[in-house]
Amino acid sequence: MKSFKNIIKYILQVISTFTPLFIRKQIMRIIGFKIGKRVKIGMFSLIIVENMELDDDACIDPFTIIVLLKKLKVGKKSRIAYFTKIYGKGTFIAEARCLVSVQCLIECMSEHKVIMKDYSCFGPRNTIYTHGGYLPDLQGYPSKKGDVEIGKYSWTGMCTSILPGTKIGNNTIIAPGAVLTGKIASNRFIRPYAYKHEEYPIENKIIKRPYDEIMHFIENVVSIVMMNKNKYQNVDLYKNIGLVKIDKYLNKYVVFVKNNEISEIKKDTIYIGFDLCPKIKLKADISWIDFKDYSAYPESNKTLNKLIHKLYKSKYCLRFIIIK
């Protein structure tokens, strides 16, 4: 009976491939899939899966192939780019703000999983396998099976191959052309060579900016987005570029918080800063945007939601998660 239901699901999904987006999403909801707000599924992207969950602002580009998975989940503001193929009877999970770049090949065989943590990225033409080995086991040829996981704020460069059982830590960058296996530590920058790689602390690659420069960037970007200005193309947003600061957006006041210094907290105000203090973030009736971890609160504030959406859709593509 379950097999028959899956066949019906698969047929409806194939039919929906050739329908307009709004019809396709309705078909998927009728099937029982969870489809969030502002989800985009490109024309001629073939999706045939048993279970699917697409969160708000998730995007699957045209000409992608995702077939026969037991479960597909694409988190908030995550994207699967053109000409990517994901297949197998396992599970693919991309949490919030992830990117699978163009022409990736992801194999989820043998009931195993490929998991992308928050704000992680597979670069162009990456190949990811949960099942390795073509020659028969019976004759003693080696093979390996295992889940693949990439940690938060990690990125693999183009043409990287990721073998079964690989676990990439948080805050790690892999240079192009690497072949990865085993456990990759967090906070690393890894550059591959022919038969070896070198690694050293990620701090060596992180640009440490003064607090004033960070606040200049926040004020400039938010002001540009609120004013719908497009002329600031080649300017250094980490400097004071002379923008007139806007103190109100739609029906809410906007306050930029510097060094967590604030005299009075008001309910009709959105507080914007970097690494906001608990005094602001723990108040249930206060609206805020924190650029430290790209979070915002609350989800019920429509003005805040519109501002967050504009920041995401702008050329800066800032991926905030709104806390309920």
N, C-alpha and C positions, 0 to 999 in steps of 0.2 A: 504493500500500500504506500509506504514511504517512497519507494522507488518510482511509483506511478506519479505521485505528487511532484517529485523532483523533475520528472520528464515534462509535466505541464508547466512548471516554473521555467524550465530551460526554453521551451517553445515560446512562451510569452516574452521572455527576455530577448530572444532572437528577433521576434516580430517588432519589439519596441526599438530595436536598433535603427529602423528606418522611419521612425515617427518623430515629430517635433518634440523638443525637450519637455514641454509641459505635459504632453500626453505620456511621454516615456516615464516621467516621474510618477504620474498617477498609476500607471500600470505596475510600477515597482512597489508602490504603496499597497495596491490591491493584492499583490503577491504576498505581502507581509514584511517587506524590507523597510528599514527605518531610514527615511530620507529627510534631511534637515532643511533649513531655510537657505535660499540662494545657492543651492547646489547646482553645479554645471557639469553636464555629461556631453561630451563632444559628439557630433554626428559621425556615424560609422565607427564608433568605438564599440567593440564587441565584448559584452559582459555576460557570462553564463556561470553563475555561482549558486551555491545552495543557500547561503545566508549572507546578507549584506547590510552594512550600516554606514551611511554617509552623513557625517555631521555638518553643521552649518558652514557654508562657504567652501565646502570641499569641491575639488575640481578634478575631473578626468577628461583629458584632452582628446580630440578626435584621433582616430586611427590607432587606438590602443587595443590590446587584446588581453582580456582577463577571463580565463576559462577554467571551469571544473573545480574551483576552490570550495572547500568546506565552509570557509568564512572569509569574507572581505570586509575590512573596516578601514575607512579613511576619515581621520579626525578633522577637527575644525581648522579651516584655512590650509589644509594640506592639498597637495597636487600630485597627480600622476601624469607625466608629460607625454608628448607625441611619440608614437611608434614603440612604446614600451609593451613588453609581453610578460604577463604573470600567469603561471599555469601550475597545475598539479592538484592533488587532493588534500592539501594541507591548508594552512591559515596564513593570511597576510594581514598584518595590522600596522597601520601608520597612525601614530597618535597625532596630537595637534601640531600644526605648523611644519609638517614634513614635506619634503620634495623628493620625488623619484624623477630624475632628469630624463632627457630624451634617449630613446633606443636602449633602455635597460632591459636585461633579461633576468627574470626572477623565477626560480623553480622552487615550488613548495611541495615536494613529494613526500610520500610515506607518512602522511599525517603529521608532518613537522611544521614548524612555524618560522616565518620571517617577521621580526618585530622591529619597528622603528620608533624610538622614543621621541619625546617632545623636541621639536626644532632640529631634527636630524635630516641628513641629505645623502642620497646615493647620486653620485655625479654621472655625467653622460656616459653611456655605453658600459655601465657596470654590469657584471654578471654575478649573480648570487645563487648559490646552490645549497640545498639542504640534504642532497643525496649525491655522493661522489663515487665514481667507479663504474666503468662500463663492462670490464672483463668479469667473468663468472667467479663468484665467491667459492664455489665448490672446488675449483682448482687452486685455491689459495691466493688468488689475486686480491690485493687489498681494496677495501671500500669503506666508506664512512658515511654515517647519517647523523644529523643533529640540527637543532634549531640554530638560526642565525639572529643575532641581535645587535643593533647599533644604538649607542647610548644618547643621552640628551646633549644637544649642542655639539654634535659630531658630524663630520663630513668626509666622504671618501671621494677622491679626485677621479677624473675621467679614466675609463678603461681599467678600473680596479676589478680584480677577481676576488670574490669572497667565498671561501670553501666551507663545507658543512661543519657545524659546531662552533663557528667563529663568534666570539663575543667582543664587541668593540665598546670600550668604556665611554664615560661622559667627557665632553669638552676635549675631544681628540680630532685631529686633522690628519688624513692620510693623503700623501702626495700622489699624483697620477701614476698609473702603471703598476701599482702594488699587487701582490698576491698575498692574501691574508688567510691565516688559519690560527686556531687556538684562541687564547685570551689576549686581547690588546688592552693595555692599561689605560686608565683615565688620565686626562691632562697631559697628553703626549702629542708631539708633531713627528710623524713618521715619513721618512723619505726612502723609497726602495732603491736597491742596487740589483745587480744581476742575480746574485744568490744570497743576498743579505740585506739588511736595512739598518739604518741608524735611527736612534730616537733620543730625544732630549725634552726637557720640560716645556710644556705648552706656553709657559710664561715668557719664554724667549721670543715667541711670535705674537704675543698679545700687546697691542698698543695701549699704554696706560696714559689716559688723558686727564689733565687737571679738571677739577670739579667745575670750574667756571666755563670751560669749553663744553663740557657735557650739558650744562644748563643752557648755554647759547644754542646748541643744537636742538634741544627740546623746544625752546621758545620759538626758534626760527621755523622748525618743521610744523609745529602745531599752528602757528600763525599763518603760514603759507597755505596749509590745508583749509583752515577756517575761512580764509579770504579767497580761496580758489585761484590763487596766483600761479601762473606757469612760467613766469619770466626768469625765475631764479634757477637757471640751469647749471651754470659753471661757477658757482660761488662757494666759498668755504663756510658751511653752515655751523662750524665750530667757532666762528667769530661773530661779533656784533655787526650785522649787515645793514643796520639802520631801519629795520622793519618797525612799523607802528604796531605796537602790541595791542591785541584785541582783548578787552576784558569781559566780553559777553558773547556767547554762542547760542543762537536760538533763544530759549527762555532761561538759560542758566548762566551765571557768572563764572568766569574762568580765572583761577589764581595759580600762578607758578610759585611753587614752594621751594625756597632756597635754604639749604642747611637746616631743613626742618624747623625753620623759624616762622611761626604763625601766631598772630595775636588773638584771633577770634575764629572759631569754626562755625560756619553757617550751612544750613541745610540746602539752600538754593544755589550752591556753588560746587563746581568741579575743581578739585585740587590736583594739580599736575606737578610731578617732581621726579627725583631720582632717589631711590631707597627711602621712601616715605616712612616716617616713624609710626609705631603702634598707636600713638595718640590719635592719629588720623585714620589708620587702616582698620582699627578694631571697633570703630563706632559704626553701628548698624545703619544709621540714617545719614551717613556722609558718603558723597560720591568722590572717587579719586581714580587717577591713572598713574601707575608707577612704571617708569622706564627702566628700572633696575632689572626686573624679571618679566617685563611686558605683561603686566596684569592690570586689571581694572575692576571696579565695583561701583554700583550693583548692576545686575542684569536687567532689573526692572526700570532703570533710568533710560528712557527713550532717547533723550538728548545725548547722553554718554554713548549709547549704542550707535547713534548716527555718526558721532565724531570718531569712534573706534573704527567704524566701517569705512569712513573716508580716509583715515590713516592707512588702512589696509589697501584700499583701491588706488591710493595715490602712487606716484612713482617710487616712493620710499618703501612701499609694501611692508608696513610695520604690522606684525602679527601678534596682536594682543589677545589674551584669553580673559574673558569677563567672568568673574567669580559670582556665583549665584548667591 
